[in-house]
Amino acid sequence: MSELKQSKYIDITTDYGFKKVFGSDTNKDLLIAFLNELFRGRKIIADLYYNKNEHVGDTEDIGT
């Protein structure tokens, strides 16, 4: 079996990593800076708010 290599860095190209870095209100300034860099002046984001983005499925469908 191969062992998972542990890293001290988060890979933001994964869903988990992106949400961990940019998905909290405490890191909102990082997300705003990242998006403004992507838009490169075509649009400027001054503020944003987070909607609930995780939707738990109906547990009756899976029998629990």
Secondary structure, DSSP 8 states (H G I E B T S, - for coil): -------SS--TTSHHHHHHHHSSGGGHHHHHHHHHHHHTTSS---------------GGGGT-
